[in-house]
Every structure is written in structure tokens, then in C-alpha cells.
Amino acid sequence: MTIRNAEEQDLARVVEIYNAAVPSKRSTADTEPVSIASKSEWFRKHNPERRPLLVYEINDEVAAWVSFEDFYGRPAYHYTAEISIYISPEHQGQRLGQTLLREALELAPKLELKTLIGYVFAHNEPSIRLLRGFGFQEWGRLPNVAEMDGKEFSLCIMGKRLGNATPSNETM
């Protein structure tokens, strides 16, 4: 088992794992599978020194991945990143999410991150439990903002301040 930075040849497997989550309506708001071409730019935006995409290999095959992405795309949010974790169906239930989240939290200070954010559907209880188990808290909820197959779903904003970072007492 190895965790390493994703390489170009991993893109197809990363997309395959992502697409496996689409039918569940628990992990992504995409309602149809995405193409490798449509994810190429997203893939190339990941930078090992700043916003990595890490893959977890089992027997030389990518079984799961975690990505760090810029939050909200503005300079003031430089110290905050959104994380996403996806695990192939055949490897779910093997604690890979815990392993990848632990790795992400250990790597975050080297990436100069003070805050991690995760967007999780409110009905995705396994992911919410995972994040809460590592100290993430629900910082917000957007009620019924997603609609899939005629049903509405709420989105939880899960967040965690890291290390010595303390929330500011600033007011608006």
C-alpha cells in the first residue's frame, strides 16, 4: 500500500473511481458520469507543493484518492483548502478514508494550510462520521440546494481549523 502524488497516467483511474460514486447520489452532485477529457484541466491544476492530488495504491492499482483544491478562488483564502476523498467500490469499508484523511491532515501544515473544508451531502452519513471523527465540525448547512431524480438534498459544510490556528474574533 502506497500513498503518492497522482501522475498523468492515473487520471483515467481517478475518473473511474469518481464516476463509480455518481449513481449513489451520496458523494457528488454530478448526475451523469464525467469524461477523462472533462477532468483533465482539473487534474492539471493540482500541484504537489500547494494543492496535491494523492492516490492510494493497493497492489499497484489506484484504490482511492484525496484532492486539495483552492477554496473560493480568491487570494484571501490562500490558507484554506477544500478536500475531497473518493474510494473505489471494491475498497470501501477498509478504512481507506481514515488513512487518506489522516495523510491530508499531516500534509496540510506543509501546504501552509490553516483550514480544511469539506462539502458533504447531509444524507452521506459515512462521510460526515469520518470527518467528525477527525475533529471536523458542521459550519453550515445549505438546505435542499441539490436536486437529483426529483428529490432535494441538503449540503453540509464541514470545517476544521488546524494546528495553532485560532478563529478570529473579528465581526462584520
C-alpha positions as CSV (number, residue, x, y, z in Angstrom):
1,M,0.0,0.0,0.0
2,T,1.4,3.4,-1.1
3,I,0.2,7.0,-1.0
4,R,1.8,9.1,-3.6
5,N,1.2,12.2,-5.8
6,A,-1.0,11.4,-8.7
7,E,0.6,11.3,-12.2
8,E,-0.9,11.8,-15.6
9,Q,-1.3,8.1,-16.2
10,D,-3.6,7.9,-13.0
11,L,-6.2,10.3,-14.5
12,A,-8.3,7.5,-16.1
13,R,-8.5,5.6,-12.8
14,V,-9.2,8.7,-10.8
15,V,-12.1,9.5,-13.1
16,E,-13.3,5.8,-13.0
17,I,-13.4,5.9,-9.1
18,Y,-15.2,9.3,-9.2
19,N,-17.8,8.0,-11.8
20,A,-18.5,5.0,-9.6
21,A,-19.8,7.4,-7.0
22,V,-22.3,9.1,-9.4
23,P,-25.1,6.5,-9.2
24,S,-25.2,6.5,-5.4
25,K,-26.3,10.2,-5.3
26,R,-24.3,10.5,-2.0
27,S,-20.9,11.8,-2.9
28,T,-21.2,14.1,-6.0
29,A,-23.7,16.4,-7.5
30,D,-22.8,15.2,-10.9
31,T,-25.8,13.2,-12.2
32,E,-24.0,11.6,-15.1
33,P,-20.5,10.1,-15.4
34,V,-17.8,12.6,-16.4
35,S,-15.2,12.1,-19.2
36,I,-11.5,12.0,-18.8
37,A,-11.2,15.0,-21.1
38,S,-13.6,17.0,-18.9
39,K,-11.4,16.3,-15.8
40,S,-8.0,17.0,-17.5
41,E,-7.8,20.7,-16.6
42,W,-9.0,19.9,-13.0
43,F,-6.3,17.2,-12.8
44,R,-3.5,19.5,-14.0
45,K,-4.4,22.3,-11.6
46,H,-3.2,20.0,-8.7
47,N,0.3,20.9,-7.6
48,P,2.2,18.7,-5.2
49,E,3.7,21.7,-3.4
50,R,0.4,23.6,-3.0
51,R,-2.8,21.6,-3.9
52,P,-1.9,18.0,-4.3
53,L,-3.9,15.1,-5.6
54,L,-2.8,12.0,-3.8
55,V,-3.6,8.4,-4.8
56,Y,-3.7,5.4,-2.6
57,E,-2.4,2.3,-4.3
58,I,-3.1,-1.3,-3.4
59,N,-1.1,-3.9,-5.4
60,D,0.0,-1.2,-7.9
61,E,-3.6,-0.1,-8.6
62,V,-5.2,3.1,-7.5
63,A,-7.9,2.3,-5.0
64,A,-8.7,5.7,-3.7
65,W,-7.7,9.4,-3.9
66,V,-7.8,12.7,-1.9
67,S,-7.6,16.1,-3.5
68,F,-6.8,19.5,-2.2
69,E,-8.4,22.4,-4.1
70,D,-8.4,26.1,-3.7
71,F,-11.3,27.4,-1.7
72,Y,-13.4,30.0,-3.4
73,G,-10.5,31.0,-5.8
74,R,-9.6,34.3,-4.2
75,P,-6.2,35.3,-2.7
76,A,-7.5,35.9,0.8
77,Y,-8.4,32.2,1.1
78,H,-4.8,31.1,0.4
79,Y,-4.7,29.3,3.7
80,T,-7.9,27.3,3.2
81,A,-8.4,24.3,1.0
82,E,-11.3,22.1,0.1
83,I,-10.7,18.4,0.4
84,S,-12.4,15.5,-1.4
85,I,-12.0,11.8,-0.9
86,Y,-13.2,9.1,-3.2
87,I,-12.8,5.3,-2.7
88,S,-13.4,2.7,-5.3
89,P,-16.4,0.5,-4.5
90,E,-14.3,-2.7,-4.1
91,H,-12.2,-1.0,-1.4
92,Q,-14.9,0.8,0.6
93,G,-15.2,-0.3,4.2
94,Q,-11.5,-0.9,4.5
95,R,-10.7,2.4,6.4
96,L,-9.0,4.0,3.4
97,G,-11.0,7.2,4.1
98,Q,-9.4,7.4,7.5
99,T,-5.9,6.7,6.1
100,L,-6.3,9.4,3.4
101,L,-7.8,11.9,5.8
102,R,-5.0,11.4,8.3
103,E,-2.5,11.8,5.5
104,A,-4.2,15.0,4.4
105,L,-4.2,16.4,7.9
106,E,-0.5,15.6,8.3
107,L,0.4,17.2,5.0
108,A,-1.7,20.3,5.5
109,P,0.8,22.3,7.5
110,K,3.5,21.7,4.8
111,L,1.0,23.2,2.3
112,E,0.6,26.3,4.6
113,L,-3.0,25.4,5.3
114,K,-4.8,26.7,8.4
115,T,-8.3,25.5,7.5
116,L,-9.8,22.5,5.7
117,I,-13.3,22.5,4.3
118,G,-15.4,19.6,3.0
119,Y,-18.7,19.8,1.3
120,V,-20.8,16.7,2.1
121,F,-24.4,15.9,1.3
122,A,-26.4,15.7,4.6
123,H,-27.5,12.2,3.8
124,N,-24.0,11.0,3.4
125,E,-23.7,9.8,7.0
126,P,-20.5,7.7,6.5
127,S,-18.5,10.8,5.2
128,I,-19.9,13.0,7.9
129,R,-18.9,10.4,10.6
130,L,-15.4,10.2,9.0
131,L,-14.9,14.0,9.1
132,R,-16.4,14.3,12.6
133,G,-14.0,11.6,13.8
134,F,-11.1,13.8,12.8
135,G,-12.4,16.9,14.5
136,F,-14.3,18.5,11.7
137,Q,-17.5,20.3,12.7
138,E,-20.6,21.3,10.7
139,W,-20.0,25.0,10.0
140,G,-23.1,25.4,7.8
141,R,-25.9,23.7,6.0
142,L,-27.5,24.7,2.7
143,P,-31.0,23.2,2.8
144,N,-32.3,21.5,-0.3
145,V,-29.8,23.1,-2.7
146,A,-29.3,20.0,-4.9
147,E,-31.9,18.1,-6.9
148,M,-31.4,14.6,-8.2
149,D,-34.0,12.3,-9.6
150,G,-36.8,14.6,-8.4
151,K,-35.5,14.6,-4.8
152,E,-33.9,17.6,-3.0
153,F,-30.8,17.2,-0.9
154,S,-29.1,19.5,1.6
155,L,-25.3,20.2,1.7
156,C,-23.3,20.3,4.9
157,I,-20.2,22.5,5.0
158,M,-17.7,20.7,7.3
159,G,-14.7,22.5,8.5
160,K,-11.6,22.2,10.7
161,R,-9.0,24.7,11.9
162,L,-5.6,23.2,12.0
163,G,-2.7,23.2,14.5
164,N,-2.3,26.5,16.3
165,A,-4.7,28.3,14.1
166,T,-7.3,30.0,16.1
167,P,-10.5,31.6,14.9
168,S,-10.5,35.4,14.7
169,N,-12.9,37.4,16.9
170,E,-13.5,39.8,14.0
171,T,-17.0,40.9,13.4
172,M,-18.6,42.1,10.2
